[in-house]
């Protein structure tokens, strides 16, 4: 029985694409949407709490909004999280105390 060389070539080509480094890398997210206007609630619900504003989170397929929240104050200065362009895509740099 003769094999179909076209079918074999197609199979080898597909295997080569699947094994390529580009296919193994996760998809880089597109630029995030503009930040939402999220007003800070009134007074903190307790002492030593500061408001961390909401931000966009990439779930692997789309951006979803993560609402702001109160976080415990620590020493230093709070720096908000931000999306930065890096390596052909966008990367989330979490906020924290510096």
C-alpha positions, 0 to 999 in steps of 0.5 A: 500500500502506497503512502500519501506523501502530501499527508505525511508532509503536512503532518511533519509540518504541523509537528514542527510548528507545535514544537517551535519555541514561539508556539510554547510561549504564552500569548502576550496581552495587548495594551490594557484598557484605560483605567476606570474612574473608581472613586475612593470610598469615604473614610477607611474602615479601620486605622492604618489602612490606605486605599489601593485603586482597582486595576485591569488583570489579564486572565489569559484571554481578556482583561477583567477589572479588579476592584480597589480595596483597603490595604494595611499601611506599612513603612515607606511609600505606597506605589500603585501597580501599573502595566508596562510595555515589555518584550513585545507585550505588556506586563503587570508590575504589582503595587507595594510599599517602597 
